[in-house]
Amino acid sequence: MAKKKALQRKKAVDFTLLMSTLILVFVGIIMVFSASWPEAMQDFGNGYHFLKKQVIAASIGLGSLLICMNIDYKIWKKYSLLIFILSLILGALIFTPLGREIKGARRWIDLGITTFMPSDAIKIGSIIFFANFLANKKDKISSLVHGTLPALIIIGVACGAIYVQKDLGTTITLAATLMGMFFISGMNMLHLIFMAAGAVALGFLAITGPENEYRLKRIIAFRDPFAYKLDIGWQAVQSLYALGSGGLFGLGLGKSRQKFFYIPESYNDFIFSIIGEELGFLGTSFVIILFMVLIWRGIKIALSIEDAFGCFLASGITALVTIQSLIHIAVVTSSIPTTGITLPFVSYGGTSLMVYMSAIGILLNISRHANLDRS
């Protein structure tokens, strides 16, 4: 009898969220295959090299999604501190012999059979821990001592763990996500003004420091990329060429010209420009609509859950996907200075894909407990 009641209480997950995620992953697999073919042939003699890795990551990610979807999200609250500490330890491992430098950046852990990017684990670990903090402090969140200062420490530690990896783009993404969670929790607006001023000051130092000349060059190139199209403005210009040549319907799947070594990281940081070139405005619009549906359902779940931890956790996951997607699209359209940010679920990257699919699994489990219209 008790088992029967438990089954009756178990609701279906948000089907719209699930389908939009799976379609984005499928689109990503197709586009990674198309965009990575030239580099895979040149470096590995096998055009399917990156495709195989992406399919394996997607398969593991799907398994993680299904597991997280069926684990009560409240268990993450119980182990939030442990998860956060473990993610920070993973981040610190890049400075050990396990750390691996790829293309001038030391952001990976070499596990022998594959590599792992700890910044993705830090992002989701920080969101889980911060959601627990906000849920516990919901009555004192506007207090300077009990709310703002501890929140700043958490945000500083999490973002600092990524910034030391010389990854400013991911640092900004995580900082904006955690600040978004803090904002909806009811933070003091006066404190927000000082925090914004501090963020601007830190951003200025991160760009103008003696070791960060390359970041300043990106700002200069952003102002007029075509004036520097042969050096510091190369990526932005080639990305715009790709988007512009795609037109309304695109050149056709697999027919991109810019992926032939004109756009660096065409299957990763600039995959949206390849989508625009091959599938045109209609293709990019379709991808944007899928993200909008995913974000809409995430917001709906956050608004419909009565538990504070579930609300903040759903908000954090949704905010992370929203902000990272916006930054990626803004970069490839030259709306902001160039930075290396992947497009969630679509860009090549096993760690990112598995972590984001697991996060969606958590969001789907929260939807089981939300008062949603599932008709």
KEKE-3310 file (N, C-alpha, C; in steps of 0.2 Angstrom, whole numbers, plus 5000, padded with zeros to 4 digits):
npx = (5004:5010:5020:5012:5006:5018:5022:5011:5013:5024:5028:5028:5042:5047:5043:5045:5056:5065:5065:5069:5082:5088:5087:5095:5107:5108:5109:5121:5130:5129:5134:5146:5153:5153:5160:5172:5179:5189:5200:5202:5205:5217:5225:5224:5221:5209:5193:5182:5186:5184:5170:5167:5172:5163:5151:5152:5154:5141:5133:5137:5133:5119:5116:5120:5111:5099:5100:5102:5090:5082:5085:5082:5082:5084:5094:5106:5107:5111:5124:5130:5141:5152:5152:5156:5169:5176:5175:5183:5195:5197:5199:5211:5220:5225:5237:5246:5256:5247:5240:5237:5243:5235:5236:5242:5235:5233:5222:5216:5214:5224:5219:5224:5217:5209:5205:5200:5190:5191:5184:5171:5165:5167:5158:5145:5146:5148:5136:5126:5131:5129:5116:5111:5116:5109:5096:5097:5099:5089:5080:5089:5096:5097:5106:5121:5132:5127:5122:5127:5142:5146:5141:5149:5161:5160:5157:5169:5178:5174:5175:5188:5195:5193:5198:5212:5216:5218:5206:5196:5184:5175:5176:5169:5156:5152:5153:5142:5132:5131:5129:5116:5108:5110:5104:5090:5087:5084:5093:5101:5099:5107:5119:5122:5125:5138:5145:5144:5152:5164:5166:5168:5180:5189:5188:5194:5207:5210:5211:5220:5232:5250:5253:5242:5241:5236:5222:5219:5222:5211:5200:5204:5203:5190:5183:5185:5186:5189:5199:5210:5211:5220:5227:5225:5211:5207:5199:5186:5183:5183:5173:5162:5162:5158:5145:5139:5140:5131:5118:5100:5096:5108:5124:5123:5123:5138:5145:5153:5165:5173:5177:5188:5201:5201:5193:5198:5196:5183:5174:5171:5173:5168:5157:5144:5145:5148:5136:5128:5134:5132:5119:5112:5102:5090:5093:5101:5092:5083:5091:5092:5079:5077:5085:5079:5066:5071:5076:5065:5057:5065:5064:5051:5050:5058:5049:5038:5041:5040:5049:5063:5077:5076:5071:5081:5092:5086:5085:5099:5105:5097:5101:5115:5115:5109:5117:5129:5126:5122:5134:5142:5135:5135:5149:5153:5145:5152:5148:5153:5169:5181:5181:5185:5172:5161:5147:5133:5129:5130:5143:5159:5166:5169:5168:5161:5149:5144:5143:5134:5122:5120:5117:5105:5097:5096:5088:5077:5073:5069:5058:5049:5044:5038:5024:5018:5009:5006:4999)
npy = (4994:5006:5007:5008:5021:5029:5028:5034:5047:5050:5060:5064:5069:5085:5085:5093:5100:5090:5085:5096:5097:5085:5086:5097:5091:5081:5089:5095:5085:5082:5094:5095:5084:5089:5101:5098:5089:5093:5096:5085:5076:5081:5081:5068:5059:5053:5057:5055:5056:5066:5065:5052:5053:5063:5057:5046:5053:5059:5048:5044:5055:5055:5043:5048:5059:5052:5045:5055:5061:5053:5053:5059:5077:5083:5076:5082:5093:5089:5084:5095:5103:5094:5091:5103:5106:5095:5098:5109:5104:5096:5106:5111:5101:5103:5109:5100:5086:5079:5088:5096:5104:5112:5119:5131:5133:5128:5119:5106:5090:5076:5060:5048:5039:5048:5066:5078:5092:5102:5114:5114:5105:5113:5123:5117:5112:5123:5130:5121:5121:5134:5136:5129:5137:5149:5145:5141:5153:5162:5170:5180:5185:5198:5204:5211:5205:5192:5188:5195:5196:5182:5177:5183:5178:5164:5166:5172:5162:5151:5157:5162:5150:5146:5157:5157:5147:5154:5158:5168:5170:5159:5162:5174:5169:5160:5169:5178:5169:5165:5177:5180:5171:5175:5187:5185:5179:5189:5199:5213:5228:5239:5234:5228:5238:5242:5229:5228:5238:5234:5223:5228:5235:5224:5217:5226:5226:5213:5213:5223:5220:5216:5203:5200:5205:5200:5199:5213:5216:5209:5217:5229:5224:5221:5233:5237:5225:5222:5231:5225:5213:5203:5199:5201:5203:5192:5180:5185:5192:5181:5173:5182:5182:5169:5168:5178:5173:5162:5166:5165:5152:5145:5137:5123:5107:5102:5109:5120:5133:5140:5132:5126:5128:5142:5147:5146:5133:5129:5119:5120:5133:5142:5136:5140:5149:5141:5134:5144:5147:5134:5131:5142:5157:5152:5140:5144:5151:5141:5134:5143:5145:5132:5133:5144:5138:5128:5136:5143:5133:5129:5141:5141:5129:5133:5143:5136:5127:5123:5122:5130:5127:5119:5128:5138:5130:5126:5138:5142:5132:5135:5148:5147:5140:5149:5161:5156:5152:5164:5172:5164:5165:5179:5181:5175:5183:5194:5203:5205:5206:5194:5178:5162:5152:5139:5132:5127:5109:5108:5112:5104:5094:5083:5083:5095:5092:5081:5085:5096:5089:5081:5091:5095:5083:5084:5095:5090:5081:5090:5095:5085:5087:5099:5110:5109:5111:5097:5093)
npz = (5000:5004:4995:4983:4985:4985:4972:4966:4970:4963:4950:4932:4923:4916:4900:4889:4892:4893:4879:4872:4876:4872:4858:4856:4859:4849:4838:4841:4840:4826:4820:4826:4820:4807:4808:4813:4804:4794:4803:4810:4800:4796:4808:4814:4804:4802:4800:4808:4821:4831:4831:4836:4849:4854:4853:4862:4874:4874:4876:4888:4895:4893:4901:4913:4914:4915:4927:4937:4935:4941:4954:4970:4971:4983:4990:4985:4992:5005:5003:4999:5003:5003:4989:4984:4989:4984:4970:4970:4974:4963:4953:4958:4955:4942:4944:4947:4943:4936:4929:4912:4898:4885:4869:4874:4886:4903:4908:4910:4916:4915:4913:4908:4899:4894:4895:4907:4911:4924:4927:4923:4932:4944:4942:4942:4955:4963:4961:4967:4980:4983:4981:4992:5003:5001:5003:5016:5022:5019:5027:5031:5021:5016:5025:5029:5036:5038:5026:5013:5014:5017:5005:4996:4999:4995:4981:4977:4980:4972:4959:4959:4959:4946:4939:4941:4932:4921:4914:4909:4903:4907:4921:4922:4917:4927:4939:4935:4935:4948:4955:4949:4955:4968:4967:4964:4976:4985:4989:4996:4988:4989:4992:4980:4972:4976:4974:4961:4957:4962:4954:4942:4944:4947:4935:4926:4931:4928:4914:4911:4917:4918:4913:4905:4892:4880:4882:4882:4869:4863:4867:4860:4846:4846:4845:4832:4822:4808:4805:4810:4804:4800:4810:4827:4825:4818:4821:4825:4813:4803:4808:4807:4793:4790:4796:4788:4775:4775:4774:4772:4771:4771:4766:4765:4774:4780:4770:4774:4772:4780:4790:4786:4792:4794:4804:4820:4832:4827:4829:4842:4851:4842:4836:4833:4823:4812:4811:4807:4794:4787:4789:4789:4793:4797:4802:4813:4820:4824:4833:4843:4847:4853:4864:4870:4873:4882:4892:4896:4901:4912:4920:4923:4930:4942:4947:4950:4960:4977:4987:4994:4992:4980:4971:4971:4966:4953:4947:4947:4938:4926:4924:4922:4910:4902:4902:4898:4885:4879:4880:4871:4859:4858:4856:4844:4835:4836:4846:4858:4865:4859:4867:4874:4875:4876:4867:4876:4876:4863:4857:4854:4867:4880:4894:4897:4890:4897:4910:4909:4904:4915:4924:4919:4921:4935:4935:4929:4938:4949:4942:4944:4956:4956:4954:4940:4924:4916:4905)
capx = (5000:5014:5023:5007:5006:5024:5021:5006:5016:5030:5026:5032:5047:5045:5044:5047:5063:5069:5066:5073:5089:5090:5087:5101:5113:5108:5111:5128:5134:5130:5138:5153:5156:5154:5165:5179:5181:5196:5206:5202:5209:5224:5229:5223:5220:5202:5188:5177:5190:5180:5163:5167:5172:5157:5145:5154:5152:5134:5130:5138:5129:5112:5116:5120:5104:5093:5102:5101:5083:5078:5088:5078:5086:5086:5101:5112:5108:5114:5131:5133:5148:5157:5153:5159:5176:5178:5176:5189:5201:5198:5202:5218:5224:5229:5244:5250:5259:5241:5238:5240:5242:5233:5235:5244:5231:5233:5215:5214:5218:5225:5217:5227:5213:5205:5206:5194:5191:5188:5180:5164:5163:5167:5152:5139:5147:5147:5128:5123:5133:5127:5109:5110:5118:5104:5090:5097:5100:5084:5078:5095:5100:5099:5110:5128:5136:5125:5120:5131:5149:5147:5140:5155:5167:5158:5158:5176:5182:5173:5177:5195:5197:5193:5202:5219:5217:5218:5200:5192:5177:5172:5175:5163:5150:5151:5151:5136:5127:5130:5126:5109:5105:5110:5099:5083:5086:5082:5099:5101:5100:5112:5125:5123:5129:5145:5147:5145:5158:5170:5167:5171:5187:5192:5188:5199:5214:5211:5212:5226:5238:5255:5253:5236:5241:5232:5215:5218:5221:5205:5196:5205:5201:5183:5181:5185:5189:5191:5205:5215:5208:5225:5230:5221:5204:5206:5194:5180:5181:5181:5166:5157:5161:5154:5138:5136:5139:5126:5112:5094:5096:5114:5127:5121:5126:5144:5148:5156:5172:5177:5180:5195:5207:5200:5191:5201:5191:5177:5169:5171:5171:5164:5152:5138:5146:5148:5129:5125:5136:5129:5111:5109:5098:5084:5097:5103:5085:5081:5095:5091:5072:5078:5088:5073:5062:5074:5076:5058:5055:5069:5061:5044:5051:5060:5044:5033:5043:5039:5055:5068:5083:5074:5070:5088:5095:5084:5087:5106:5106:5095:5105:5121:5114:5107:5122:5135:5124:5122:5141:5145:5132:5138:5156:5153:5142:5156:5144:5157:5176:5182:5183:5184:5166:5158:5139:5131:5125:5131:5150:5163:5169:5166:5167:5155:5142:5142:5141:5127:5117:5119:5113:5098:5094:5094:5082:5071:5070:5065:5051:5044:5041:5035:5017:5017:5004:5009:4994)
capy = (5000:5012:5007:5011:5028:5032:5028:5039:5053:5051:5063:5063:5074:5090:5082:5098:5101:5084:5084:5102:5096:5079:5089:5101:5087:5078:5095:5096:5079:5083:5100:5094:5080:5093:5107:5095:5085:5095:5096:5078:5072:5083:5079:5061:5055:5050:5062:5053:5056:5070:5063:5046:5056:5067:5052:5043:5058:5060:5042:5044:5061:5052:5039:5053:5062:5047:5043:5061:5062:5048:5054:5065:5082:5085:5073:5086:5098:5085:5083:5101:5106:5089:5092:5109:5104:5090:5101:5114:5099:5094:5112:5112:5096:5105:5112:5094:5082:5077:5094:5095:5110:5111:5125:5136:5134:5123:5118:5100:5084:5070:5053:5043:5037:5054:5072:5080:5099:5103:5120:5112:5102:5118:5127:5114:5111:5130:5131:5116:5123:5141:5135:5127:5143:5154:5142:5141:5160:5165:5176:5184:5186:5205:5206:5212:5200:5185:5187:5197:5194:5175:5175:5186:5173:5159:5168:5173:5156:5148:5160:5162:5143:5145:5162:5155:5143:5159:5157:5174:5169:5155:5165:5179:5165:5158:5175:5181:5164:5165:5184:5180:5167:5179:5193:5182:5177:5195:5202:5220:5232:5244:5230:5226:5243:5241:5223:5229:5243:5230:5218:5232:5236:5218:5216:5231:5223:5207:5215:5228:5217:5215:5196:5199:5209:5197:5201:5220:5216:5207:5223:5233:5221:5221:5240:5237:5219:5223:5235:5220:5206:5199:5197:5200:5203:5187:5176:5189:5193:5175:5171:5186:5179:5162:5170:5182:5169:5157:5169:5163:5144:5141:5134:5116:5104:5100:5113:5126:5134:5143:5127:5123:5131:5149:5149:5142:5130:5129:5114:5121:5140:5145:5131:5143:5152:5136:5132:5149:5146:5129:5130:5149:5161:5147:5135:5147:5153:5134:5132:5148:5143:5127:5136:5148:5133:5125:5142:5145:5127:5130:5146:5138:5124:5137:5147:5131:5122:5126:5121:5135:5124:5117:5135:5141:5125:5126:5145:5142:5128:5138:5154:5145:5138:5155:5165:5154:5152:5171:5174:5161:5168:5186:5181:5173:5188:5200:5208:5206:5204:5186:5174:5155:5149:5134:5132:5121:5104:5108:5112:5098:5094:5078:5085:5100:5089:5076:5089:5099:5084:5079:5096:5095:5078:5087:5100:5086:5078:5095:5096:5080:5090:5106:5110:5110:5108:5092:5091)
capz = (5000:5004:4988:4978:4986:4983:4965:4964:4971:4958:4944:4926:4922:4911:4894:4884:4894:4891:4872:4869:4878:4868:4851:4856:4859:4843:4833:4842:4837:4819:4819:4828:4815:4801:4809:4815:4799:4792:4808:4812:4795:4796:4814:4816:4798:4803:4800:4813:4827:4836:4831:4841:4856:4856:4854:4868:4879:4874:4878:4896:4898:4893:4907:4919:4915:4917:4934:4941:4934:4946:4961:4973:4971:4990:4992:4984:4998:5011:5002:4995:5005:5000:4982:4982:4991:4979:4964:4971:4974:4956:4950:4960:4952:4936:4945:4949:4937:4932:4924:4906:4895:4878:4866:4878:4892:4908:4911:4909:4920:4911:4916:4904:4893:4892:4899:4911:4912:4931:4928:4923:4939:4949:4940:4945:4962:4966:4961:4972:4987:4984:4982:4999:5007:5000:5006:5024:5024:5016:5031:5033:5015:5015:5030:5026:5039:5037:5019:5008:5015:5016:4998:4992:5000:4991:4974:4976:4980:4966:4953:4959:4957:4939:4936:4942:4926:4916:4910:4911:4901:4912:4927:4921:4917:4934:4943:4933:4937:4956:4956:4947:4961:4974:4966:4965:4983:4989:4991:4997:4982:4990:4992:4973:4968:4978:4971:4954:4956:4963:4949:4936:4946:4946:4927:4923:4933:4924:4907:4910:4920:4913:4910:4902:4886:4875:4883:4880:4862:4861:4867:4854:4840:4846:4843:4824:4820:4801:4805:4812:4801:4798:4817:4833:4824:4813:4823:4824:4806:4800:4811:4803:4786:4790:4797:4782:4769:4776:4771:4775:4771:4772:4761:4765:4779:4778:4765:4776:4769:4785:4794:4783:4796:4794:4811:4825:4836:4823:4832:4849:4853:4836:4832:4831:4816:4807:4810:4803:4788:4784:4790:4788:4798:4799:4807:4820:4824:4827:4839:4848:4849:4857:4870:4873:4876:4888:4898:4898:4906:4918:4924:4925:4936:4947:4950:4952:4966:4984:4991:4993:4989:4973:4968:4969:4962:4947:4945:4945:4932:4921:4923:4919:4903:4898:4902:4894:4878:4877:4879:4865:4853:4857:4854:4837:4831:4837:4850:4864:4863:4859:4873:4873:4878:4872:4867:4880:4873:4855:4856:4856:4874:4883:4901:4897:4888:4902:4916:4908:4904:4922:4927:4916:4925:4941:4934:4927:4945:4952:4939:4947:4963:4954:4952:4933:4920:4912:4900)
cpx = (5004:5018:5019:5007:5012:5024:5016:5009:5021:5027:5030:5037:5044:5047:5047:5054:5068:5070:5070:5081:5092:5091:5094:5107:5114:5111:5119:5132:5135:5134:5145:5157:5157:5160:5172:5182:5188:5201:5207:5206:5216:5228:5229:5222:5213:5197:5183:5180:5185:5173:5162:5167:5166:5151:5146:5152:5144:5130:5131:5134:5122:5111:5115:5114:5099:5094:5100:5093:5079:5081:5085:5083:5088:5092:5107:5113:5112:5122:5134:5140:5153:5158:5157:5167:5179:5180:5182:5195:5203:5202:5210:5223:5228:5236:5249:5252:5253:5239:5241:5238:5241:5232:5237:5240:5232:5227:5212:5218:5218:5224:5220:5223:5209:5207:5200:5195:5187:5184:5173:5161:5163:5161:5146:5140:5146:5139:5125:5124:5129:5119:5107:5111:5112:5097:5091:5097:5094:5080:5083:5099:5102:5104:5117:5132:5134:5123:5126:5139:5150:5146:5146:5160:5166:5159:5165:5180:5181:5175:5185:5198:5198:5198:5210:5221:5218:5212:5195:5185:5173:5171:5169:5157:5148:5149:5144:5130:5125:5127:5118:5105:5104:5104:5092:5082:5083:5087:5097:5103:5106:5119:5127:5127:5136:5149:5149:5151:5164:5171:5170:5178:5191:5193:5193:5206:5215:5213:5218:5232:5243:5256:5246:5235:5236:5224:5214:5218:5215:5200:5197:5203:5193:5180:5181:5189:5192:5198:5211:5214:5214:5229:5225:5213:5202:5200:5187:5178:5179:5174:5161:5156:5157:5147:5135:5135:5134:5119:5106:5094:5102:5117:5125:5125:5132:5148:5151:5163:5176:5180:5186:5200:5207:5198:5194:5195:5184:5172:5168:5168:5168:5160:5146:5139:5146:5140:5126:5127:5133:5122:5108:5105:5093:5087:5098:5097:5083:5084:5093:5084:5073:5080:5083:5068:5065:5074:5070:5055:5059:5066:5055:5045:5053:5054:5039:5035:5043:5045:5060:5074:5082:5074:5077:5092:5093:5086:5094:5108:5103:5099:5112:5120:5113:5113:5128:5132:5124:5129:5143:5142:5135:5145:5156:5150:5146:5152:5148:5164:5176:5184:5181:5178:5162:5150:5137:5127:5127:5139:5154:5166:5165:5164:5161:5149:5140:5139:5134:5121:5115:5115:5106:5094:5092:5088:5076:5068:5066:5058:5046:5040:5037:5027:5016:5011:5007:5004:4997)
cpy = (5006:5013:5010:5018:5032:5033:5033:5046:5055:5054:5062:5069:5079:5087:5087:5100:5096:5084:5090:5100:5090:5082:5093:5097:5083:5083:5096:5091:5080:5088:5099:5089:5084:5098:5104:5091:5087:5094:5089:5074:5074:5081:5071:5056:5051:5056:5061:5053:5060:5068:5057:5049:5059:5062:5048:5047:5059:5054:5042:5049:5059:5048:5043:5057:5058:5046:5049:5063:5058:5048:5060:5071:5085:5082:5077:5091:5095:5085:5089:5103:5101:5090:5098:5109:5100:5093:5106:5110:5097:5100:5113:5106:5098:5108:5106:5091:5079:5082:5094:5102:5109:5118:5131:5137:5128:5122:5111:5095:5078:5063:5047:5041:5043:5060:5074:5088:5101:5109:5119:5109:5108:5122:5124:5113:5117:5131:5127:5119:5130:5141:5133:5133:5147:5151:5142:5149:5165:5171:5181:5186:5193:5208:5206:5206:5193:5183:5189:5195:5187:5173:5177:5181:5167:5160:5169:5167:5152:5151:5161:5155:5142:5151:5160:5150:5148:5158:5162:5173:5165:5158:5170:5175:5163:5163:5177:5176:5165:5172:5184:5176:5171:5185:5190:5180:5182:5198:5210:5224:5237:5240:5229:5231:5243:5235:5224:5233:5239:5225:5222:5233:5230:5216:5220:5228:5217:5208:5219:5225:5216:5208:5195:5204:5206:5199:5209:5220:5214:5213:5228:5231:5221:5228:5240:5231:5219:5227:5230:5213:5201:5196:5196:5200:5197:5182:5179:5190:5186:5172:5175:5184:5173:5164:5173:5177:5164:5160:5166:5155:5141:5138:5126:5113:5101:5104:5120:5127:5137:5138:5124:5128:5139:5151:5144:5139:5130:5124:5115:5129:5144:5141:5135:5147:5147:5134:5138:5149:5140:5128:5137:5152:5156:5142:5138:5149:5146:5133:5137:5147:5137:5129:5140:5143:5130:5130:5143:5139:5128:5135:5144:5133:5128:5140:5142:5127:5126:5126:5126:5133:5122:5123:5138:5137:5126:5133:5145:5138:5132:5144:5152:5143:5145:5160:5163:5154:5159:5174:5171:5164:5176:5186:5180:5179:5195:5206:5210:5204:5196:5183:5166:5152:5145:5135:5126:5116:5103:5108:5106:5099:5089:5080:5090:5097:5084:5080:5093:5095:5081:5084:5096:5089:5080:5091:5096:5083:5084:5096:5091:5082:5096:5105:5113:5107:5103:5089:5091)
cpz = (5000:4998:4983:4979:4984:4975:4962:4965:4966:4952:4938:4926:4916:4904:4889:4886:4892:4883:4869:4871:4873:4861:4851:4855:4853:4838:4834:4839:4829:4817:4821:4823:4809:4802:4810:4810:4796:4797:4810:4806:4795:4802:4816:4810:4798:4804:4805:4820:4833:4837:4836:4848:4859:4857:4860:4874:4880:4877:4886:4899:4898:4899:4913:4920:4917:4925:4939:4940:4939:4953:4964:4974:4978:4993:4990:4989:5004:5010:4998:4996:5002:4993:4980:4984:4986:4972:4964:4971:4966:4952:4952:4957:4945:4937:4948:4943:4933:4927:4917:4902:4887:4875:4870:4885:4897:4911:4911:4914:4916:4915:4913:4898:4890:4896:4902:4912:4919:4932:4927:4929:4944:4948:4943:4952:4966:4966:4966:4979:4988:4985:4989:5004:5007:5003:5014:5026:5022:5020:5033:5027:5013:5020:5027:5029:5038:5030:5014:5008:5014:5008:4994:4993:4995:4984:4973:4976:4974:4960:4953:4957:4949:4936:4936:4936:4920:4911:4912:4909:4905:4919:4927:4921:4924:4939:4941:4935:4944:4958:4954:4952:4967:4973:4967:4972:4988:4992:4992:4991:4983:4990:4985:4970:4970:4975:4964:4952:4957:4958:4943:4938:4945:4938:4924:4925:4929:4917:4906:4913:4915:4910:4906:4895:4881:4876:4881:4873:4859:4861:4861:4848:4840:4843:4835:4822:4813:4800:4807:4810:4800:4805:4822:4831:4819:4815:4822:4817:4802:4802:4808:4796:4785:4791:4791:4776:4769:4773:4775:4776:4772:4766:4760:4771:4776:4773:4767:4773:4775:4790:4792:4786:4795:4801:4815:4830:4833:4826:4839:4851:4848:4832:4830:4824:4811:4806:4806:4796:4784:4784:4789:4794:4801:4804:4814:4824:4827:4833:4845:4851:4854:4864:4874:4877:4883:4894:4900:4903:4912:4923:4927:4931:4942:4951:4953:4958:4972:4988:4989:4989:4981:4969:4966:4965:4954:4943:4943:4939:4926:4919:4920:4912:4899:4897:4897:4886:4875:4875:4872:4859:4852:4854:4846:4832:4832:4841:4856:4862:4863:4865:4871:4877:4874:4872:4870:4875:4866:4854:4858:4863:4878:4890:4901:4895:4894:4909:4915:4907:4911:4926:4925:4920:4931:4941:4933:4934:4949:4949:4941:4953:4962:4952:4945:4930:4915:4906:4893)
residu = (MET:ALA:LYS:LYS:LYS:ALA:LEU:GLN:ARG:LYS:LYS:ALA:VAL:ASP:PHE:THR:LEU:LEU:MET:SER:THR:LEU:ILE:LEU:VAL:PHE:VAL:GLY:ILE:ILE:MET:VAL:PHE:SER:ALA:SER:TRP:PRO:GLU:ALA:MET:GLN:ASP:PHE:GLY:ASN:GLY:TYR:HIS:PHE:LEU:LYS:LYS:GLN:VAL:ILE:ALA:ALA:SER:ILE:GLY:LEU:GLY:SER:LEU:LEU:ILE:CYS:MET:ASN:ILE:ASP:TYR:LYS:ILE:TRP:LYS:LYS:TYR:SER:LEU:LEU:ILE:PHE:ILE:LEU:SER:LEU:ILE:LEU:GLY:ALA:LEU:ILE:PHE:THR:PRO:LEU:GLY:ARG:GLU:ILE:LYS:GLY:ALA:ARG:ARG:TRP:ILE:ASP:LEU:GLY:ILE:THR:THR:PHE:MET:PRO:SER:ASP:ALA:ILE:LYS:ILE:GLY:SER:ILE:ILE:PHE:PHE:ALA:ASN:PHE:LEU:ALA:ASN:LYS:LYS:ASP:LYS:ILE:SER:SER:LEU:VAL:HIS:GLY:THR:LEU:PRO:ALA:LEU:ILE:ILE:ILE:GLY:VAL:ALA:CYS:GLY:ALA:ILE:TYR:VAL:GLN:LYS:ASP:LEU:GLY:THR:THR:ILE:THR:LEU:ALA:ALA:THR:LEU:MET:GLY:MET:PHE:PHE:ILE:SER:GLY:MET:ASN:MET:LEU:HIS:LEU:ILE:PHE:MET:ALA:ALA:GLY:ALA:VAL:ALA:LEU:GLY:PHE:LEU:ALA:ILE:THR:GLY:PRO:GLU:ASN:GLU:TYR:ARG:LEU:LYS:ARG:ILE:ILE:ALA:PHE:ARG:ASP:PRO:PHE:ALA:TYR:LYS:LEU:ASP:ILE:GLY:TRP:GLN:ALA:VAL:GLN:SER:LEU:TYR:ALA:LEU:GLY:SER:GLY:GLY:LEU:PHE:GLY:LEU:GLY:LEU:GLY:LYS:SER:ARG:GLN:LYS:PHE:PHE:TYR:ILE:PRO:GLU:SER:TYR:ASN:ASP:PHE:ILE:PHE:SER:ILE:ILE:GLY:GLU:GLU:LEU:GLY:PHE:LEU:GLY:THR:SER:PHE:VAL:ILE:ILE:LEU:PHE:MET:VAL:LEU:ILE:TRP:ARG:GLY:ILE:LYS:ILE:ALA:LEU:SER:ILE:GLU:ASP:ALA:PHE:GLY:CYS:PHE:LEU:ALA:SER:GLY:ILE:THR:ALA:LEU:VAL:THR:ILE:GLN:SER:LEU:ILE:HIS:ILE:ALA:VAL:VAL:THR:SER:SER:ILE:PRO:THR:THR:GLY:ILE:THR:LEU:PRO:PHE:VAL:SER:TYR:GLY:GLY:THR:SER:LEU:MET:VAL:TYR:MET:SER:ALA:ILE:GLY:ILE:LEU:LEU:ASN:ILE:SER:ARG:HIS:ALA:ASN:LEU:ASP:ARG:SER)
# end
